[in-house]
Amino acid sequence: MKIEIKNFKKLQDVNLSIPAEITGGNGTGKSTILEAISFVLTGKNLDGKEFEQIYDNRVDLHEAVADVSYFDNYGNEYRRIVSPVFQISRAGKEELKVKCNTICKKNDIALNDFFLEFTDFAKYGTDYFFNQKPEIQRSIFIDIMKERMPDYDVNSQSLKLKELKKSQKISVDEIKGLSKLQKETKDVDVPEISDELKKLNEEFLLLSKVDNSTDLSEINKRNNVAYKKYQDSKNGLTNKINSNNSEISNLKNSISSKKIEISGKEKLTFTASKPEDLTDLNKRIEKLNSEFSTLKFYENIGLYAYGNFDKNPVLVENKEKILTLESESSESEPTESLCPLNNEFCEVAKLHSISASVLALKSQNKAILDKEMNEVNSTYLTAKTNLESAEKTLSEAKERNSKLESKNKETETKFNVEKNQKITSLKNEIKKKESEILGFENANTTLQNELLLIVEPTPEILPEASEISEELKKANLQFNAENKIIIENSAINLNNKKNREKWESEIKIQQTKLFEIDQQIVKLTNEISEYFSNLDGIVKKEFSGNIEIGVQLLEYVISKDEYKDCFKITANSKVYPYECNGALQNNVKLQILANIQRLKNYTGITIMDNCEANTTDAINTCGLQCVLARATNESELIINN
């Protein structure tokens, strides 16, 4: 692999073979070379965005151009040229038509663009992976490791865990609300009538007897009975109304919780397991087919010589020598034709010498042809084996994807049925509770009407008693007033007792529900933790090297209503990147990229900027096709291939 930078920003005529290390001080062009590599492969900058400035800082754009070529290991040249286009306006003035006109060529053949051939470069050949959020890094790890991990849908289970924790919070809030009602519901004091007041009231009743023997106490008793009946009726209706209002409030709270639960259920969507991406495998098969179509297998040396003899200059030269020897005239008397008996020219000796030379040349030609044919046949058989292996792998992957698609459909159907059943059940519960609320409200309307119809009774007028002192009259009034308070407060406390018993029953129901939710949360948390424990073990195995690479899943945390799992990469048990120095960070990146590229069959360029290493921890490229940029104190740009 190599890069030729004809023009790119301030760089001109810069060539580098890959792998390479670029060093130099600030402003010497290290990062610009990396930008040029990203430019030729993808047309984008190192962040995967459009270039804000693709030329140098010149004002006049007439000679501005960005022109970079990339040569792969197969001899293909990919060239990207960007330059401005000018036109003549109707007024006859030259004006800029297109600031950045792009021309893409592959082996000097113009293409619309070839960036699709290098889509993996941004993912696996740059810092892309390390610039993602922890949850994205986790998804990438899982996607790469899915064939090596247990069959467990961790994404849907994580969503389920979040919903359970929301339900847990709702149940806890319900219990807190009911407990608060219990604490805030206070009994009122029921006063006791003093013995002295009772005695004075009895004296009043005794003196209330009239001359016609009518017992004033009987009239007073009837008045008290009538008033008590009135007060009992009024308190009974009021207590029923209050009880109904409490039921209505509880039902509304329950409906609100059900609606929240329905909203959560409706937001739930099925997350299907992703099928294997066969793009790379199809490209590889297409490439192997292309290579295989150019190869041929030869059954014997004659068939091979028929089409390839003249391609080897040694064979052609030997052939000419043979023709020359066979046509050699009899007049010549070369030294080799002297008879060994008398040292004189001899026709027999001459023919023997020519025959030996011709035989030697033919043997040499046969050996050359044998070697070439064996090499060609070996290349053919290797290519055939590779193609058949890749096609088998593709067939197996398609079969797995087909099974996965069927499983996804089955799981999605089951998911949607369960979801709809649960939502329907919740809506039915809401309708039932709304019907109950309507019943309580109608009952309250009836009770309010009954309450309006109750009229306070008019007490019987007491006949005039003889010689009842003002003190006894006041004592009687005070007794009646205190007795009324006792009756009212006793009714309030009785109603409070009923409410507390009802709320205590509801708290127990919520506590049972909360216990079941807690058990499910513990179960799911353990399953997810075990899954990521397996992921850590597989990552340590698949990403092995000089550094032990692993992953951590920390405790679940809550922020408002959102739950997040903290995913961390570790290097030699240190959290990456916060606990790793600069050189270790670079080596961790390179080791992770090397294994990701291996697992994703990526063999292209890897670029990395700011690769400053200390003296005790040198940069280890792990065999990657790297272009590393490292800052030094040199004032000039240095490229070490």
Beta strands, then each sheet from edge to edge (+ up, - down):
strand 1: 2-8
strand 2: 11-17
strand 3: 20-24
strand 4: 66-71
strand 5: 77-88
strand 6: 94-106
strand 7: 109-111
strand 8: 549-553
strand 9: 557-559
strand 10: 562-564
strand 11: 567-571
strand 12: 574-576
strand 13: 605-608
strand 14: 625-631
strand 15: 638-640
sheet 1: 2+ 1- 4+ 5- 6+ 7-
sheet 2: 13+ 14+ 3+ 15-
sheet 3: 8+ 11- 12+
sheet 4: 9+ 10-
end
